[in-house]
Amino acid sequence: MTLIVLSLFMIALAGYRLWSLYKPRVGPIGDGSHAPYVYISIYCGLLAGLCFLIVGIIQFVKRGPR
């Protein structure tokens, strides 16, 4: 159960990072484009969260609630 909760937290954190990347900004900070390597950590966190979620659901189904 803990693995499921932590994986949902990882997915939510990756979603927040992606959202904050596209949030409009004022001034010279908001004028530039994003480098391609910025997305790597976001998508790796999202992929890891999804993998842990699948593993957590499989463990939950095999063991059942305690």
Phi, psi and omega per residue, in radians:
M1 nan -0.647 3.133
T2 -1.125 -0.652 3.137
L3 -1.118 -0.652 3.119
I4 -1.157 -0.774 -3.127
V5 -1.131 -0.777 -3.140
L6 -1.181 -0.607 3.103
S7 -1.201 -0.648 3.065
L8 -1.145 -0.604 3.062
F9 -1.144 -0.718 3.107
M10 -1.117 -0.707 3.125
I11 -1.160 -0.743 3.121
A12 -1.131 -0.675 3.119
L13 -1.154 -0.701 3.090
A14 -1.157 -0.680 3.084
G15 -1.123 -0.687 3.104
Y16 -1.149 -0.726 3.123
R17 -1.108 -0.692 3.103
L18 -1.173 -0.705 3.109
W19 -1.126 -0.765 -3.112
S20 -1.213 -0.387 3.086
L21 -1.208 -0.610 -3.114
Y22 -1.699 0.038 3.118
K23 -1.171 2.311 -3.117
P24 -1.137 2.427 3.133
R25 -2.146 2.753 -3.106
V26 -1.823 2.457 3.035
G27 1.655 -2.831 -3.056
P28 -1.230 -0.327 3.122
I29 -1.208 -0.663 -3.079
G30 -1.441 -0.085 -3.078
D31 -1.460 -0.438 -3.017
G32 -1.445 2.891 3.057
S33 -1.660 2.900 -3.093
H34 -1.673 2.480 3.083
A35 -1.263 2.627 -3.115
P36 -1.096 -0.504 -3.101
Y37 -1.272 -0.181 3.105
V38 -1.160 -0.620 -3.080
Y39 -1.328 -0.343 -3.066
I40 -1.082 -0.825 -3.123
S41 -1.183 -0.592 3.132
I42 -1.171 -0.843 -3.113
Y43 -1.242 -0.539 3.055
C44 -1.162 -0.719 3.078
G45 -1.138 -0.674 3.101
L46 -1.158 -0.754 3.127
L47 -1.146 -0.720 3.107
A48 -1.131 -0.711 3.104
G49 -1.101 -0.709 3.106
L50 -1.168 -0.708 3.104
C51 -1.121 -0.771 3.102
F52 -1.136 -0.582 3.090
L53 -1.135 -0.752 3.119
I54 -1.124 -0.769 3.112
V55 -1.116 -0.706 3.125
G56 -1.133 -0.686 3.111
I57 -1.181 -0.710 3.113
I58 -1.098 -0.760 3.104
Q59 -1.142 -0.630 3.140
F60 -1.163 -0.683 3.130
V61 -1.225 -0.685 -3.132
K62 -1.221 -0.794 -3.064
R63 -1.541 -0.564 -3.073
G64 1.416 2.915 3.115
P65 -1.172 2.491 -3.122
R66 -1.730 nan nan
